[in-house]
Amino acid sequence: QVQLVESGGGSVQAGGSLRLSCAASGSMFRINAMGWYRQAPGKQRELVAEVTRGGTTDYADSVKDRFTISRDNAKNTVYLQMNSLKTEDTAVYYCNAQTNLVYWGQGTQVTVSS
């Protein structure tokens, strides 16, 4: 079992920045990758960024060069630094952890206004 607790969402104007945090606990040794997904109203949940246990990262094209995923192994925490935010980044952001199962956090709202 893996438990995920997100924090750091909020409201910001376009062009601003936010940093999301996801603290993981439980069977950490089983985690193969962690990532951030988002879901906007009326849209499907989509991958934003992911980091594997080996440190390989992957980003959605829409956030490349603006968002950075990182992790602090000592704190069992994954971060998503979001810069140059756009109104289309508005969504609920979910932390994700993958073992042989998939675990989700409760989600945190990010709202970007023009």
mmCIF file of the C-alpha atoms, coordinates in Angstrom:
data_MODEL
# 
_entry.id   MODEL 
# 
loop_
_atom_site.group_PDB 
_atom_site.id 
_atom_site.type_symbol 
_atom_site.label_atom_id 
_atom_site.label_alt_id 
_atom_site.label_comp_id 
_atom_site.label_asym_id 
_atom_site.label_entity_id 
_atom_site.label_seq_id 
_atom_site.pdbx_PDB_ins_code 
_atom_site.Cartn_x 
_atom_site.Cartn_y 
_atom_site.Cartn_z 
_atom_site.occupancy 
_atom_site.B_iso_or_equiv 
_atom_site.pdbx_formal_charge 
_atom_site.auth_seq_id 
_atom_site.auth_comp_id 
_atom_site.auth_asym_id 
_atom_site.auth_atom_id 
_atom_site.pdbx_PDB_model_num 
ATOM 1   C CA . GLN A 1 1   ? 0.000   0.000  0.000   1.00 0.00 ? 1   GLN A CA 1 
ATOM 2   C CA . VAL A 1 2   ? 1.115   3.525  -0.824  1.00 0.00 ? 2   VAL A CA 1 
ATOM 3   C CA . GLN A 1 3   ? -0.476  6.678  0.523   1.00 0.00 ? 3   GLN A CA 1 
ATOM 4   C CA . LEU A 1 4   ? -0.107  9.992  -1.290  1.00 0.00 ? 4   LEU A CA 1 
ATOM 5   C CA . VAL A 1 5   ? -0.808  13.457 0.101   1.00 0.00 ? 5   VAL A CA 1 
ATOM 6   C CA . GLU A 1 6   ? -0.671  16.458 -2.220  1.00 0.00 ? 6   GLU A CA 1 
ATOM 7   C CA . SER A 1 7   ? -0.305  20.115 -1.377  1.00 0.00 ? 7   SER A CA 1 
ATOM 8   C CA . GLY A 1 8   ? 0.526   23.406 -3.051  1.00 0.00 ? 8   GLY A CA 1 
ATOM 9   C CA . GLY A 1 9   ? -2.388  24.086 -5.325  1.00 0.00 ? 9   GLY A CA 1 
ATOM 10  C CA . GLY A 1 10  ? -4.104  27.438 -5.498  1.00 0.00 ? 10  GLY A CA 1 
ATOM 11  C CA . SER A 1 11  ? -4.977  30.369 -7.698  1.00 0.00 ? 11  SER A CA 1 
ATOM 12  C CA . VAL A 1 12  ? -2.499  32.397 -9.696  1.00 0.00 ? 12  VAL A CA 1 
ATOM 13  C CA . GLN A 1 13  ? -2.521  34.812 -12.595 1.00 0.00 ? 13  GLN A CA 1 
ATOM 14  C CA . ALA A 1 14  ? -1.258  33.777 -16.001 1.00 0.00 ? 14  ALA A CA 1 
ATOM 15  C CA . GLY A 1 15  ? 2.505   33.916 -16.149 1.00 0.00 ? 15  GLY A CA 1 
ATOM 16  C CA . GLY A 1 16  ? 2.834   33.053 -12.480 1.00 0.00 ? 16  GLY A CA 1 
ATOM 17  C CA . SER A 1 17  ? 4.280   30.017 -10.739 1.00 0.00 ? 17  SER A CA 1 
ATOM 18  C CA . LEU A 1 18  ? 3.181   27.338 -8.314  1.00 0.00 ? 18  LEU A CA 1 
ATOM 19  C CA . ARG A 1 19  ? 4.896   24.334 -6.796  1.00 0.00 ? 19  ARG A CA 1 
ATOM 20  C CA . LEU A 1 20  ? 2.992   21.160 -6.005  1.00 0.00 ? 20  LEU A CA 1 
ATOM 21  C CA . SER A 1 21  ? 4.234   18.607 -3.502  1.00 0.00 ? 21  SER A CA 1 
ATOM 22  C CA . CYS A 1 22  ? 3.318   14.951 -3.095  1.00 0.00 ? 22  CYS A CA 1 
ATOM 23  C CA . ALA A 1 23  ? 4.420   13.146 0.051   1.00 0.00 ? 23  ALA A CA 1 
ATOM 24  C CA . ALA A 1 24  ? 4.403   9.369  -0.199  1.00 0.00 ? 24  ALA A CA 1 
ATOM 25  C CA . SER A 1 25  ? 4.299   6.842  2.603   1.00 0.00 ? 25  SER A CA 1 
ATOM 26  C CA . GLY A 1 26  ? 3.884   3.094  2.845   1.00 0.00 ? 26  GLY A CA 1 
ATOM 27  C CA . SER A 1 27  ? 5.564   0.510  0.619   1.00 0.00 ? 27  SER A CA 1 
ATOM 28  C CA . MET A 1 28  ? 8.013   2.935  -0.938  1.00 0.00 ? 28  MET A CA 1 
ATOM 29  C CA . PHE A 1 29  ? 10.399  0.263  -2.153  1.00 0.00 ? 29  PHE A CA 1 
ATOM 30  C CA . ARG A 1 30  ? 7.731   -1.038 -4.517  1.00 0.00 ? 30  ARG A CA 1 
ATOM 31  C CA . ILE A 1 31  ? 7.292   2.273  -6.366  1.00 0.00 ? 31  ILE A CA 1 
ATOM 32  C CA . ASN A 1 32  ? 8.533   2.138  -9.943  1.00 0.00 ? 32  ASN A CA 1 
ATOM 33  C CA . ALA A 1 33  ? 7.543   5.647  -10.974 1.00 0.00 ? 33  ALA A CA 1 
ATOM 34  C CA . MET A 1 34  ? 5.712   8.693  -9.684  1.00 0.00 ? 34  MET A CA 1 
ATOM 35  C CA . GLY A 1 35  ? 4.018   11.369 -11.635 1.00 0.00 ? 35  GLY A CA 1 
ATOM 36  C CA . TRP A 1 36  ? 1.500   14.156 -11.887 1.00 0.00 ? 36  TRP A CA 1 
ATOM 37  C CA . TYR A 1 37  ? -1.692  13.999 -13.879 1.00 0.00 ? 37  TYR A CA 1 
ATOM 38  C CA . ARG A 1 38  ? -4.378  16.613 -14.338 1.00 0.00 ? 38  ARG A CA 1 
ATOM 39  C CA . GLN A 1 39  ? -8.026  16.696 -15.228 1.00 0.00 ? 39  GLN A CA 1 
ATOM 40  C CA . ALA A 1 40  ? -9.820  19.781 -16.467 1.00 0.00 ? 40  ALA A CA 1 
ATOM 41  C CA . PRO A 1 41  ? -13.633 20.032 -16.447 1.00 0.00 ? 41  PRO A CA 1 
ATOM 42  C CA . GLY A 1 42  ? -15.122 17.962 -19.236 1.00 0.00 ? 42  GLY A CA 1 
ATOM 43  C CA . LYS A 1 43  ? -11.778 16.457 -20.196 1.00 0.00 ? 43  LYS A CA 1 
ATOM 44  C CA . GLN A 1 44  ? -10.001 13.185 -19.568 1.00 0.00 ? 44  GLN A CA 1 
ATOM 45  C CA . ARG A 1 45  ? -7.227  12.869 -17.033 1.00 0.00 ? 45  ARG A CA 1 
ATOM 46  C CA . GLU A 1 46  ? -3.869  13.345 -18.728 1.00 0.00 ? 46  GLU A CA 1 
ATOM 47  C CA . LEU A 1 47  ? -0.238  12.835 -17.852 1.00 0.00 ? 47  LEU A CA 1 
ATOM 48  C CA . VAL A 1 48  ? 1.631   16.013 -17.002 1.00 0.00 ? 48  VAL A CA 1 
ATOM 49  C CA . ALA A 1 49  ? 5.022   14.705 -15.908 1.00 0.00 ? 49  ALA A CA 1 
ATOM 50  C CA . GLU A 1 50  ? 6.559   11.518 -14.600 1.00 0.00 ? 50  GLU A CA 1 
ATOM 51  C CA . VAL A 1 51  ? 9.831   10.452 -12.977 1.00 0.00 ? 51  VAL A CA 1 
ATOM 52  C CA . THR A 1 52  ? 10.958  6.837  -12.793 1.00 0.00 ? 52  THR A CA 1 
ATOM 53  C CA . ARG A 1 53  ? 12.870  5.189  -9.981  1.00 0.00 ? 53  ARG A CA 1 
ATOM 54  C CA . GLY A 1 54  ? 15.969  5.538  -12.131 1.00 0.00 ? 54  GLY A CA 1 
ATOM 55  C CA . GLY A 1 55  ? 15.440  9.284  -12.478 1.00 0.00 ? 55  GLY A CA 1 
ATOM 56  C CA . THR A 1 56  ? 14.191  9.376  -16.054 1.00 0.00 ? 56  THR A CA 1 
ATOM 57  C CA . THR A 1 57  ? 11.630  12.109 -16.611 1.00 0.00 ? 57  THR A CA 1 
ATOM 58  C CA . ASP A 1 58  ? 8.882   12.526 -19.154 1.00 0.00 ? 58  ASP A CA 1 
ATOM 59  C CA . TYR A 1 59  ? 6.639   15.512 -19.857 1.00 0.00 ? 59  TYR A CA 1 
ATOM 60  C CA . ALA A 1 60  ? 3.534   16.267 -21.820 1.00 0.00 ? 60  ALA A CA 1 
ATOM 61  C CA . ASP A 1 61  ? 4.375   18.429 -24.823 1.00 0.00 ? 61  ASP A CA 1 
ATOM 62  C CA . SER A 1 62  ? 2.103   21.179 -23.512 1.00 0.00 ? 62  SER A CA 1 
ATOM 63  C CA . VAL A 1 63  ? 4.218   21.681 -20.366 1.00 0.00 ? 63  VAL A CA 1 
ATOM 64  C CA . LYS A 1 64  ? 7.743   21.065 -21.627 1.00 0.00 ? 64  LYS A CA 1 
ATOM 65  C CA . ASP A 1 65  ? 10.119  23.922 -20.793 1.00 0.00 ? 65  ASP A CA 1 
ATOM 66  C CA . ARG A 1 66  ? 7.603   25.297 -18.270 1.00 0.00 ? 66  ARG A CA 1 
ATOM 67  C CA . PHE A 1 67  ? 7.156   22.520 -15.697 1.00 0.00 ? 67  PHE A CA 1 
ATOM 68  C CA . THR A 1 68  ? 9.817   20.538 -13.865 1.00 0.00 ? 68  THR A CA 1 
ATOM 69  C CA . ILE A 1 69  ? 9.288   17.332 -11.918 1.00 0.00 ? 69  ILE A CA 1 
ATOM 70  C CA . SER A 1 70  ? 11.760  16.428 -9.196  1.00 0.00 ? 70  SER A CA 1 
ATOM 71  C CA . ARG A 1 71  ? 11.980  14.200 -6.175  1.00 0.00 ? 71  ARG A CA 1 
ATOM 72  C CA . ASP A 1 72  ? 13.562  14.195 -2.771  1.00 0.00 ? 72  ASP A CA 1 
ATOM 73  C CA . ASN A 1 73  ? 14.203  10.576 -1.874  1.00 0.00 ? 73  ASN A CA 1 
ATOM 74  C CA . ALA A 1 74  ? 15.085  11.442 1.729   1.00 0.00 ? 74  ALA A CA 1 
ATOM 75  C CA . LYS A 1 75  ? 11.641  13.001 2.173   1.00 0.00 ? 75  LYS A CA 1 
ATOM 76  C CA . ASN A 1 76  ? 9.782   10.551 -0.089  1.00 0.00 ? 76  ASN A CA 1 
ATOM 77  C CA . THR A 1 77  ? 8.359   13.579 -1.843  1.00 0.00 ? 77  THR A CA 1 
ATOM 78  C CA . VAL A 1 78  ? 7.850   14.474 -5.471  1.00 0.00 ? 78  VAL A CA 1 
ATOM 79  C CA . TYR A 1 79  ? 7.499   18.061 -6.619  1.00 0.00 ? 79  TYR A CA 1 
ATOM 80  C CA . LEU A 1 80  ? 6.089   19.740 -9.675  1.00 0.00 ? 80  LEU A CA 1 
ATOM 81  C CA . GLN A 1 81  ? 7.434   23.236 -10.274 1.00 0.00 ? 81  GLN A CA 1 
ATOM 82  C CA . MET A 1 82  ? 5.092   25.034 -12.634 1.00 0.00 ? 82  MET A CA 1 
ATOM 83  C CA . ASN A 1 83  ? 6.289   28.252 -14.257 1.00 0.00 ? 83  ASN A CA 1 
ATOM 84  C CA . SER A 1 84  ? 4.782   30.500 -16.922 1.00 0.00 ? 84  SER A CA 1 
ATOM 85  C CA . LEU A 1 85  ? 1.347   29.169 -16.094 1.00 0.00 ? 85  LEU A CA 1 
ATOM 86  C CA . LYS A 1 86  ? -1.396  29.529 -18.683 1.00 0.00 ? 86  LYS A CA 1 
ATOM 87  C CA . THR A 1 87  ? -5.163  29.575 -18.285 1.00 0.00 ? 87  THR A CA 1 
ATOM 88  C CA . GLU A 1 88  ? -5.287  26.186 -20.000 1.00 0.00 ? 88  GLU A CA 1 
ATOM 89  C CA . ASP A 1 89  ? -3.264  24.716 -17.119 1.00 0.00 ? 89  ASP A CA 1 
ATOM 90  C CA . THR A 1 90  ? -6.329  25.106 -14.904 1.00 0.00 ? 90  THR A CA 1 
ATOM 91  C CA . ALA A 1 91  ? -7.272  21.652 -13.622 1.00 0.00 ? 91  ALA A CA 1 
ATOM 92  C CA . VAL A 1 92  ? -7.270  19.342 -10.650 1.00 0.00 ? 92  VAL A CA 1 
ATOM 93  C CA . TYR A 1 93  ? -3.771  17.911 -10.348 1.00 0.00 ? 93  TYR A CA 1 
ATOM 94  C CA . TYR A 1 94  ? -3.327  14.376 -9.059  1.00 0.00 ? 94  TYR A CA 1 
ATOM 95  C CA . CYS A 1 95  ? -0.210  12.688 -7.772  1.00 0.00 ? 95  CYS A CA 1 
ATOM 96  C CA . ASN A 1 96  ? 0.301   9.128  -8.989  1.00 0.00 ? 96  ASN A CA 1 
ATOM 97  C CA . ALA A 1 97  ? 2.500   6.261  -7.846  1.00 0.00 ? 97  ALA A CA 1 
ATOM 98  C CA . GLN A 1 98  ? 3.001   3.026  -9.739  1.00 0.00 ? 98  GLN A CA 1 
ATOM 99  C CA . THR A 1 99  ? 3.888   -0.336 -8.274  1.00 0.00 ? 99  THR A CA 1 
ATOM 100 C CA . ASN A 1 100 ? 2.156   -3.389 -9.634  1.00 0.00 ? 100 ASN A CA 1 
ATOM 101 C CA . LEU A 1 101 ? -0.870  -1.251 -8.807  1.00 0.00 ? 101 LEU A CA 1 
ATOM 102 C CA . VAL A 1 102 ? -1.616  2.410  -9.372  1.00 0.00 ? 102 VAL A CA 1 
ATOM 103 C CA . TYR A 1 103 ? -2.198  4.782  -6.475  1.00 0.00 ? 103 TYR A CA 1 
ATOM 104 C CA . TRP A 1 104 ? -3.687  8.277  -6.580  1.00 0.00 ? 104 TRP A CA 1 
ATOM 105 C CA . GLY A 1 105 ? -3.681  11.248 -4.303  1.00 0.00 ? 105 GLY A CA 1 
ATOM 106 C CA . GLN A 1 106 ? -6.819  13.187 -3.486  1.00 0.00 ? 106 GLN A CA 1 
ATOM 107 C CA . GLY A 1 107 ? -6.089  15.926 -6.001  1.00 0.00 ? 107 GLY A CA 1 
ATOM 108 C CA . THR A 1 108 ? -5.319  19.609 -5.634  1.00 0.00 ? 108 THR A CA 1 
ATOM 109 C CA . GLN A 1 109 ? -6.952  22.428 -7.588  1.00 0.00 ? 109 GLN A CA 1 
ATOM 110 C CA . VAL A 1 110 ? -4.843  24.741 -9.726  1.00 0.00 ? 110 VAL A CA 1 
ATOM 111 C CA . THR A 1 111 ? -6.621  27.763 -11.165 1.00 0.00 ? 111 THR A CA 1 
ATOM 112 C CA . VAL A 1 112 ? -4.886  30.146 -13.553 1.00 0.00 ? 112 VAL A CA 1 
ATOM 113 C CA . SER A 1 113 ? -6.699  33.381 -14.375 1.00 0.00 ? 113 SER A CA 1 
ATOM 114 C CA . SER A 1 114 ? -6.043  35.785 -17.208 1.00 0.00 ? 114 SER A CA 1 
# 
